[in-house]
Amino acid sequence: MPLVDLPPLPRSATLPVGVRRFLRDADRRIERFRWDRHFPAFVPSDFATIYTSLAALESSGLLEGRWFCEWGSGFGVIACLAAMLEFDAWGIEIEGELVDAARSLAEDYSLPAVFVRGSFIPAGGHAFVKSAGQCAWLAAIAGGGHEELGLDPDDFDVIFAYPWPDEERLTEKLFECCARNGAVLMTYHEVGGLRLRQKRNKVGAIP
């Protein structure tokens, strides 16, 4: 099934006060974490842009449900933002220290986002990893994240990822293969910013 780029959605120019406060604290925590530890594959995205885009998507009528998953959830900020928008939010992250940090952030703000350690490569996805190239950070390991959640990729209405350049096509192929019809893939890119695509049986139709 093809992925269809969604047209630009009307976004608010301002963030709610509570969201601004949360993001300031998250930025401080991330800065301390990056100062104390070395995770070369951990690069934060533009949280404010993602929040306003996710809020616009939530109110657009394009979604069939409110289940959100962040592939490679890092510090957990985006899954927490999804929870603030009343999505049922989950995050999958391969680095245990980042999972702990994400759980702490969600707990401190009483947000019901759930984080598990593991790969977001679903069962049977090893062939996709082999096609990603030698520079890809992705790994398909035993005890994958979806198994930890007890959920499959096709359970989610929105999946977010911030792929490295050599992982972009792999992430897209995984979503095309495993997500359900009507689900939306949100990806953030170092060049090009945020992109929203929807999986459809055919352009212009969601049966």
C-alpha positions in Angstrom: 0.0 0.0 0.0 1.3 3.4 -0.8 2.2 6.1 1.7 0.5 9.4 0.9 2.0 12.7 2.0 -0.6 14.6 4.0 -1.1 18.3 3.1 0.1 20.9 5.7 -2.3 21.0 8.6 -3.2 24.2 10.4 -1.0 24.5 13.5 -1.2 26.7 16.5 1.5 29.4 16.7 1.8 29.1 20.5 2.2 26.3 23.0 0.1 25.8 26.1 1.7 27.1 29.3 2.0 23.6 30.7 3.6 22.2 27.5 6.2 25.1 27.6 7.0 24.3 31.2 7.3 20.6 30.5 9.6 21.2 27.5 11.9 23.6 29.4 12.3 20.9 32.1 12.8 18.2 29.5 15.5 20.3 27.7 17.4 20.7 31.0 17.2 17.0 31.8 18.4 16.1 28.3 21.3 18.6 28.5 22.4 17.1 31.9 22.1 13.6 30.5 24.1 14.3 27.4 26.8 16.0 29.5 27.1 13.0 31.9 26.8 10.2 29.3 27.8 9.6 25.7 25.1 8.3 23.3 26.2 9.2 19.8 22.8 7.9 18.4 20.7 10.1 20.7 19.8 13.4 19.0 16.7 15.3 20.2 14.2 16.5 17.6 12.2 19.7 17.4 9.7 19.0 20.2 7.6 22.2 19.8 7.0 21.6 16.1 6.1 18.0 16.7 3.7 18.9 19.5 1.8 21.4 17.3 1.8 19.0 14.4 0.5 16.2 16.5 -2.2 18.4 18.0 -3.2 19.4 14.5 -3.3 15.8 13.4 -5.4 14.8 16.4 -8.1 17.4 15.5 -8.0 16.8 11.8 -10.4 13.8 11.6 -7.8 11.8 9.7 -7.2 9.3 12.5 -9.4 6.3 13.3 -8.1 6.1 16.9 -5.7 7.5 19.4 -3.0 4.8 19.8 0.5 6.3 19.4 3.9 4.6 19.4 7.4 6.3 19.2 10.0 4.1 17.5 13.3 4.9 19.2 11.7 7.0 22.0 15.0 8.2 23.5 14.2 10.5 26.5 10.5 9.9 26.0 9.5 13.5 25.3 7.4 13.0 22.2 5.5 10.0 23.7 4.9 12.2 26.8 3.6 15.0 24.5 1.3 12.6 22.8 0.0 11.6 26.3 -0.7 15.2 27.0 -2.9 15.3 23.9 -4.7 12.3 25.4 -3.3 9.7 23.0 -2.6 6.3 24.5 1.1 6.6 24.2 3.9 4.0 24.1 7.7 4.3 23.4 10.2 1.7 22.4 13.9 2.3 23.0 16.9 0.1 22.8 19.1 1.9 25.4 18.2 1.0 28.9 19.4 4.3 30.5 17.2 6.3 28.1 14.2 4.1 29.0 14.8 4.8 32.7 15.0 8.6 32.0 11.8 8.5 29.9 9.9 6.6 32.7 11.2 9.2 35.2 10.1 12.1 33.1 6.6 10.6 32.5 6.2 9.8 36.2 7.2 13.2 37.4 4.5 14.8 35.2 1.9 12.0 36.0 1.7 11.1 32.3 0.5 7.6 31.4 3.1 7.0 28.7 4.6 3.5 28.8 8.2 2.8 27.8 9.9 -0.5 27.2 13.4 -1.5 26.3 13.9 -3.3 23.0 14.2 -2.9 19.3 11.2 -1.6 17.4 12.0 -4.0 14.5 9.0 -6.3 14.6 9.2 -10.1 14.5 10.3 -11.1 11.0 11.9 -7.8 10.3 15.5 -8.9 10.1 15.5 -8.8 6.3 14.7 -5.1 6.4 17.7 -4.5 8.6 20.0 -6.2 6.3 18.9 -3.9 3.5 19.6 -0.7 5.6 23.3 -0.5 5.0 26.3 -0.7 7.2 25.8 2.7 8.9 22.3 2.0 10.2 21.9 2.2 14.0 18.9 -0.1 14.0 19.2 -3.5 15.4 16.8 -6.5 15.5 17.4 -8.2 18.8 15.7 -11.0 20.7 13.0 -9.7 23.0 11.8 -6.9 20.7 9.9 -3.9 21.9 6.5 -4.8 20.5 6.7 -8.2 22.2 7.4 -6.3 25.5 4.4 -4.1 24.9 2.2 -7.1 23.9 1.2 -5.0 20.9 1.8 -5.2 17.1 2.7 -2.3 14.8 -0.7 -2.6 13.2 -2.4 -1.8 16.5 -1.3 1.9 16.3 -2.9 4.9 14.7 0.2 7.0 14.7 3.9 6.0 14.7 6.6 8.5 15.1 10.3 8.0 14.3 13.4 10.2 13.9 15.5 8.1 11.5 19.1 8.7 10.6 19.6 9.4 6.9 20.6 5.8 6.1 17.5 4.5 8.0 14.9 6.6 6.3 14.0 4.1 3.6 14.1 1.2 6.1 11.7 3.0 8.5 9.3 3.7 5.6 9.5 0.1 4.4 8.8 -1.3 7.9 5.8 1.0 8.3 4.5 0.0 4.8 4.8 -3.6 5.7 3.6 -3.7 9.2 1.3 -0.7 9.9 -2.5 -1.0 9.3 -4.3 0.9 6.6 -5.2 4.4 7.7 -2.3 4.7 10.1 0.0 7.8 10.0 3.8 7.8 10.0 5.3 10.9 11.5 9.0 11.3 10.8 11.4 14.0 11.7 14.4 14.6 9.4 17.6 16.6 9.9 17.0 17.9 6.4 13.4 18.7 5.6 11.9 18.8 9.0 8.7 17.0 9.9 6.8 14.7 7.4 3.4 13.1 7.8 2.3 10.2 5.6 -0.7 8.0 5.7 -1.0 4.4 4.6 -3.8 4.0 2.1 -5.1 1.2 -0.1 -5.2 3.8 -2.9 -4.7 7.5 -3.1 -7.7 9.5 -1.6 -9.4 6.5 0.0 -9.4 4.9 3.4 -11.9 1.9 3.2 
